[in-house]
Structures are given as C-alpha cells and as structure tokens.
Amino acid sequence: MKLRNILYLILFSIFITACSLEEDPPSNLAPTNFYQSSSDAVAAVNAVYDAFNQIGDQSRNLIIMGDIPSDDANPLPINADRVQIGAFSTAPTNGIVLQTWQVIYQGINRSNAAIDRIPNIAMDGKLQARLVAEAKFMRAVYYFYLVRWYGGVPLMLSETTSLEAGKDIARASVPEVYAQIIKDLTEAESALPEIYTGADLGRATAGAAKAMLAKVYLTTKDFTKARDKAQEVITNAAKYKYGLFDKYIDVFAVGNKNGKESVFEIQFVAGGVGQGNGMITYFAIENSPVTGRGFGSFFPTVELYNSYAPGDKRKELYINSYVNSAGQTVTTYQHFNKYVDPAAKAFPEGNNNFPIIRYADVLMMFAEAENEVAGPTASAIEFVNQIRRRAFGFPLTMPSTADLASGIPKDEFRTKIYEEIRWEFVAEGHRWFDLVRTGRLVSVLQAKGKTNVAEKHNLFPIPQRERDLNPKLEQNPGY
C-alpha cells in the first residue's frame, strides 16, 4: 500500500462522493478511459486505501470520534467542533461529523468503482481477484465505521457516476449494513493472500479479513462466531507471521511498522510526498519542538493517566515535559507519546503507521468472546495474561506475578478484560467504540462526572448538510 503511484492522483479528479453531492462533475478523463490496464487497477485500489488517510488530515478524526467522546482523552479547547464532541453536545452541523461521513463515502465510492470495473480489465486473473478482494475488504471497513458512528446508513454498492445518484436513497437498517459488511469480508478472506512482501506490505490480507470479521461479530454480540474467527487468526499466526513484540514500546517503533503485531494499519510514508503521518504533531505537547511545533490537540484525561497500576510500562508512553530551543526543560501536564518518529522534522512527516487491528487485539477479542460463550477458560486467561506480562515487563509465555488467577469468576474476568483493553489500546481510536458496544457509555462516563451523557450518544448525528441534500435521511433520535 505504498501510495506513491502518480496514477492514483488522477483518480482524485474522477471519483465523486457517493452520498455527498457537492463535488464538481468528473473531468474529461472518464472512468471508462482509465480502467484499461493492471497498473490502472492497482492505482484504483491504492486510491481506495488512501481515503482512510483522509478521515481528517492524517486520519485524526479516528481519534476525535473514537477517543475524545470518552473518559480517555480531551481536546485542546481551540476548536469548537472538537469541543462539542468531547462535551457530548455534538450538533448535526458539526464539521468533523460531516467531513467524516463525506470522506468515508468517498472511500466507498472508490471501492465500488474498483469492484465494478476491475473485472472488465484484461489482466492477470490472480492479481485481478486479489484487487477486487482488497476493495471489498475496504468497503466493509468503511461501512463498519459508518454503522457504528451513525447507525443505519444508505447502502451504496455500485459506483456513483452522477450528482443525482444517491439523492433519494433512504437509510438501510443496521442489520442490513452489517449483513453487507460480513458478506464483503467473507468474500475477501477467501481471495486475499496470507502475506505480502516488499512494497505491498500493508495491504489487506486474509488474516486482516478474519480479524475484522471477529471484531464485527464481537460488536454485534455474536460471541461464538467472534471467538471462532479470532481463533482462526491465532491458529494461523505463524503462517500469517503474527505475534506479540516482547516490549510494548516496540509495537510503535517506526522501524517495526507492518511488523509481526500488525494485522492492519493505515499506511503513512515520510519523504515530502504528502503521505506522512501528522498524528505525532497533534499528540505532541503544544509548542514543543516536535516536527517543528507540537499542536497539543489531544491529551489524556487525568483519570486515565492515574489509572495504571505501579510498574505498568504502558504508562511510559506518556510525556509531561520537553526541552525547548534554549535547552531548558519545560514541564506541563501529561500527553500521549505513543507515535514518535525522531526523524520527522516537519508536519506531516512522520513515518509511523496508525494501527487499526493489532495481534494483541485478536487475543483480547478471543478472550472476551470465549468468556461470554464458555466462561474464563485456560486459553482465554492465558491470552490476557500474555498482554499483562508484557505490560509489566515479564516474558510473554512464563507465569508471573502479573497473571490473573485461573479461578477468576466470569464477571470479574469480563471487568479485567475491559480494563486491559482500555490500557492496551489507548490513543488508538478504540475507547468510544468499546464503551458503546459493551453498553457502558452512559454508566461509565456519568460515574466519572460527565452527567450530560445520554443514550443518544451511542450514535453521532446524521450530518445536517447531507439531510438537506437527501430528504430521505432521517435524523438519529435525540438530535
């Protein structure tokens, strides 16, 4: 997924957003004239992936809509749209909610175009099938984000080629959207390769499709299928080259991008090509010299920072001071320090990727689903213990003082899993999704003082501009 092929830049002028109808008409380079060769097909699928990088500059909306509306992170109070989201006062006119909807549908439309048109290209059949499977995988991922954030949404499954298309399409039901997600992922997993090498590292694999299916099933509370699909990934871990790094900090080292813990990541490439990661700058302490000047846009809550047990090395990926240009140490409140690229001297020039699913996530999904199906079995406890051992600096596979006891009750084990998920995946855009899918958003946040959180906040509002364009888009309750 090295998105440097100049051909995909052409695609920006010929694709339009599926449900956002304010784009300019396509250029004279019509899609029918573009899809002629295998190079065109690869470029088209590269463009499908690229939309993920644009869900907010450098994918920042994944943090804004995934971690800020929770007990994990706060926004710097200089952006009204972010403040709304963090304060659970999000209006249908919120610009972030609109931008996210529009960019994801752009990714869906690019997926649809690739799925529709690549089969008609005279090219190598194996590559052709793989590229279509990659597009189906990404279409499923995009709909998975949409259905969790917005509920039932218009289900667009063919390329939008005019400004009128999509104007009068009503929202599909949540089950209908999930059915399509599962269909796409199931078809993708059978056609995707087990691994890639070289410049193709980072593309969707069979393991990524299985892991995403596990997450979909876990979200829809089909715990048996979630467990079984996660187990497939674990059973084939050696074949997929998956595993845990011995040290938590190594997971996020620039040199380990697309490493053994990576199941699927958003790809970023430094080097002045406009594809670098800016997440470093958004997380860095405001006015620190990180990538020229840190923005300090998102920072952890005090409650989260203080929640780690003594000795938990995951807390080491926070920072509360920096050295300024005069060589003086400046101390401030805590900031996330998970995404660091010492070589990045400008924004956005980080060479880090952004994780969507890590192998640790697969282990935790198995443990959570197994506990719901069969209680705290030995394998479920062992996988959680591996995560805990690493967190406290112990060897992964040797019993330690960090281990949970074998006789732990089911309810207590569930609570422990929820805690470990929070600490393990902090600042990876998980927290809001996890609170919502486990039915704890209101209870957890109200107990921590966010008394205005209500059940309606289990969804975001449908963007008002989209409703103005499409009168069949009904608003979510409470908005």
N, C-alpha and C positions, 0 to 999 in steps of 0.2 A: 504494500500500500504506500509506496513512495510516490507522493502526489506531485511529481515534478514534470510530468509529461505535458508538454505545451498543448497537446490536443485537448486536454480536459478544460483548458481555459476557453476554448471555442464553445464548449458546452454551456458555459455561463450565459452565452447570448442566445441559446436556442431552447433552453428549458424554461418553463414558467411554473409558478407555484400552483399546486393543484387546487387549493381552496382559497388562496388569497388572490384576488382578481384585479390587482392594481399594477401588475407588471406590464412593461412595454411588450408589444407583439414581437414574435420571433424575427430574427434578422433574415436576410435573403438566403443564408446558409440553412436550408431546411433540414430537419432530422433525416428525411429520406435520402438526402445527398450526403449525409455524414456517415451513416452506418453501412460502410462499404467493405471494411477490412477488419482483420483481427486486431490491428492497432486501434482502430476506431472503437471496437468492442471493449478493449482494455481501458481506453480513456473514458468511455462512458461509465464503466463501473468504478473507476477512480473517482469520478465526479459524484457517484452515489455515496461513497465513503466521505467525501470532502464536506458534505453538508453537516456531518457530525461535528466537524471542527468549527462550524459557523453558528452553532446554537449559542448565541452570544459570542463575542470575539473570543477566540481560543477556548470555546466550549464553556465559558464561565457561567452560563445560565444553568448548567447542571449542578453547580454549587449553589447558585442563588435560589433555585427552586427545589433543590434536593437537601441542602443543609441549613440554609438560613431560616426557613419556616420550621424550626425545631428547637431543641434545647442544646444544640451543638455549636452554632455559630451566630454571630451578629454582623450586620453590615456597618461600615463606616457611614455615619448619618449625613451623607452629602448627596445622595441620590434618592429622590422621592419614591421611585418605583421599587427600589430595593428595600427602603424603609417600610413601605406598605407591606411587602411580602413578609418581612421579619416581624412586623407588628400584627399580622393576621388582619389587615384592613385592606386587602387587595381589591381594587376596583376592576370592573370589566374593561376599563380604559387603560389599564396598566401596560406600559410599553414593553416590559420584559415578557409578560404573558402573551402579548401579541406577536412579538418577534419570535418567540419560541415556537408558537403554532405555525407561523409562516415558514420558518426555515425547515422545520420537520416535514411539512407538506412538500416543500421543495425537494427534500431528500426522497420522499415517497414518489414524487412525480419522476424524478430521475431513475428511481428503481423501476417504476412501471415502464418507462421508455426502454430501459435496458432489457427487461423481461419480454417486452413485446417485440423488440426489433432485433436483438442479437440472434435469435433462432433463424432469422432470414439471411444472415450473412454466410457466404461461402467461406468456411474456415475450419480449422482443426476441431473435430467433434468433441474431443475431451476437454479442450480449453473452453469451447462454447458452453458445454454443460456446466462447467465449473463457474464461469462468469455469471450465468443465469442463477445458479445456486447462491452465489455471493450477493446478487441483487435481491433475491428472495430473503436471505438472512437479514440484510439491512432493512428491507421493507418491514419485516417483522419487528426488528429492534425499534424502528421509528414508531410503529403503531403501539408497541409496548410502552414507550414513554408517553405517547398521547393518551392512551386509555387510562393510564394511572393518574396522569395530571388532570385530564379534562373529563373522563368518563367516556360514554359512547360518543363517537365522532363519525363524520362522513367517511365511509369506507370506499376509497378510490383505488381501483385495481387495474386501471388501464390509463395510458398516457393522456394527459390533458393537452389538447392541441389548439384550444381557442379560449378566449377570455370569457365566453359564455358557459363553457363546461364547468360544472360544479356549483353554479349559481343557485340551483334549486334542489340540492341533494340534502336530504334530512340526515340527522344523526342516526347511525346504526346503534343497536343496543350493545351494552358491554359484552354480553356473551357472544354476540356476532363478531365483534372485533377480536376477542380472544380466540375464537374458532379460526379466524383467518391467520392470526399470529402463529398458532400451533400448526396449522397446515403449512405455512411457509417454512417454518423451522424444521418440521418433519421432512419436507421435501429437500430442504437444503442439507440436512445432516447426512443424507444418503448419497449426495453428489459432491460434497466438499472433501478435499484431501485431509489427511491426518496431520500433515506438517507442511510448511513451506521452508524455503531456504533463500538466502541472498536478498535481492530487492523485493521479493514477495513476502518477506516476513511481516506479519501484522494483518494479513488478510484473514477473512473468516475461515475457520477450519471446522471439521466435523465435531471436534471436541468443544469448540465455541458454541456450535448449534445445540449440542446436547446440554451444555451448561446453561445456556439461555432458556432452553425448554424447562430445565429444572427450576429456574427462577420464576418462569411463568406459572408452572404448576404450583409452586410454593405460594405465589401471590394469590392464586385462585383457590387455595386450600385443598388442592388435590394432592394430599401428602404422600400417598402411595406412589403416584407417578413421579412426584418430585424426588422422593428417595431413590426410586429405581433409576431415574435418569442421571442423578448425581452419582449413583453407584457405577453406572456405565463409564462415566468420566474417570472415576477413581480406579476402576478395574483396568482401564486402558491408559493410565497415567504414563507408564513407561513408553508406550507406543506414541503417545502424544507429546512426550518429553516434558510432562508436567511434574512439579514438585515444589516443596517449600524451600526458600532460602534459609540458611541457618540463623541469620540475623535479620531482624525486622527492618533495620535501616537499609539493608542491601536490596530490599524489594524496590526501593525508589531511587537507587543509584542510576545515574544516566547510563553508565556502562552496562547495566542489566536490563535495559528496555527490551521488550519482546523476549525476556528471559524465561526461565522454567516456570515461574509463578504466573506468567501472563497467559490468560485464556483469551481475552480480547481487550485491546486497548485502542483508544483514539490516538492516531499517529501524528507526531509533530516532527518537523525536520528543521534544524537551525541552518544558518548559512546565507541569510539575506534573500531567501526565495519566497518570503511571505508565508511560510508554513511553520514558523517557530511557535513554541509554547509560551504564552504570556501569563499562565497561571502563577508562575513564580512571582511575578511582579504584583499581581493582585493580592497574594498572600503575604508578601514581604512587609516588614514594618514601614509605615509611612515615612517618606523622606530618607530612608536608609539607602545606601548606595547600590542596592541590588538591581541589576540590569539598568543602571543609570539612576533610577529613583524608584523606590518601592511605593506602591499605592496604598497599602494597608487596607484594602477594600473589605476583606472578610477576616474575622478573627474569632477565636474560640470563646465560648462563654466561660466565666469563672467557674461555674458549677462543673462543666466538663473537665476543665483543667485540674480541678481539685478532686475529681472522682477516681483517678488512678490509684491503685494500691502502691505502697512503697516498693521500689525495685522494679516496677513495670517499665521496661525500656521503651515502650511505645510513647511514653511521655517525653522521651529525649528528642522526639521530632517536633518540639515546640521551641520557640526562641523568645526572649524578652529583652534583648539588648543587641546593639550593633556598634561597630567602630566607624565614626564619621571620617570625613576627609582630613580632619586635623589630627587624627589618631586618638581621639577621645572616645571613651565608651559611653554610649547613651543607653540608659535603661528605660524601658517602657513596659506596658502590660504584655501578656503573652500573645504570641502569634503562631499560626501553623508554619511549620518549616519542613513539610513533607516533600515538596517538589523543589529540589535545589540543583541548579546547573552552574557550577563555579565559572564555567567558560562563557556564560551568557552575559554580555556587557551592555546590551540594549534590549528594548522592548519591541516586539515579542520575539526573542531569540533563544529561548530555552530549547534544548534538545530532548527534554523529557517527554514521555508519553503520558496520557491520562488513563488510568485503569477503569474499565467497565466491569469486568469479571476477572478476579484472581483465583488461583487454585485454592487459596485459603477460603474463599467464598464458597467454592464447591464443597469443601469439607464441612463448613458450617451449615450449608443447606442440607447436606445429608444428615447431619446430627439433628437439626431441628425437625426435619420431616420424619426421621426414624423415631424420634422421641414421641411425636404425635401418633405414629402408627403402632409402635411396639414398646414404647417406654424407653428409658435410658439404657440401651443395650451396651455391651462392652465396646463395640466398634464406634458407636456414637460418642461415648465418653472419651475414647482414645483420640478421636479426631479433634475434639475440643481441647483435650489435654496437649496435643501437639501444638496447637495455637498458643496455649498458655505457657508451655515450656519455652517456646521461642521468646514470648513476651518477657519472661523473667530470666532469660539468658541461659537456659538449660539445653542440653542436647535434645533434639526433637523426639527421638524414639526411646529414651530411657526414662523410667519413672522418676518423679521429682517431687519436691515439696510444693510445687505449684499445681499439682494434679488435683482434679476433683475426685472425690471418693467413689468407688464402684457402687456403693449402695445408695447413691443420691436419689431422692424421690423425684418423680416425673415433673411435678410443678416447680420444684426448686431447680431442677436441671434446665427447664424451659427459661426460667429467670436468668440463670447463669449464661445460657446461650445468648439471650437478648443483650446482656451486658457485654459479653465478648464481641458480639457483632458491632456494637457501638464503638468500643475502643479500637478494634482491629481496623475498621473501615472509615474512621473519622476523616473528614475532608475529602471523601471520595464520592460525594453526592448520594449517599445511601439513607441517611437518617430519616428524612420525611417519609420516604417510601416504606421503610421498615416500621415506623410508628403507625402508618396508615394500614398497611397490610395485616398487622397484628392487632388492630383495633384499639390501639393505645394512645393515639394522638391527643385526644382531648384529656384523658385522665392523667397522662404523664405531664403534659405541659401545664394544665391547670394546677396540679400539685406543686409545680415549680414557679407559680406566680403569674403565668400567662392566662389570666382569668377570662379574657375575651375569646379564647379559642373555643370553637363550637363544631358540631358535626359537619357543618357545611364546608369546613376547611379540609375535609378529606378529599376535596377536589378544588381545583382552581376555577375561576370563572371562564366561560367562553368569551374570547375577545370581542368587545362590542363592535369594532370595525368589521369583523367577519360576519357578525349578525346583521349589520347594516347592509352588507353586500348579499347575504344569503338569508332571506326571511324565514327559511325553514330551520335555521339553527336555534333551537330552544336553549334558553339560559339554564345553567345549573341552579338548583334550589338554593335560596338564600341570597343570591346575587342580583 
